[in-house]
Amino acid sequence: MKIRVLTAADLHCSPRLFADLAYAVAKFRPDVTALVGDFLDGNDPDEFCWTRYKPKQAAAKLAELDTKLVYVMGSA
């Protein structure tokens, strides 16, 4: 049995990157999407805070994806 896995990293609560992820999920229709770190961390010093989702908003966007999600937390 084949399992299609999509891997994403370093989304950092970026609306643009979350939109890119949603596009990739719709295009490639993975069985599982693995988020492998820094998907809810929006503390990028080079970006203004109002350009990022708050963690609850980001989590809601992830819940909308038509795929099973696997989360792997990044290290500090």
Buried (B, 14 or more C-beta within 10 A) or exposed (E): EEEEEBEBBBBBBBBEBBEEBBEBBEEEEBEEBBBBBBBBBBEBEEEEEEEBBEEEBBEEBBEEBEBEBEEEEEEE
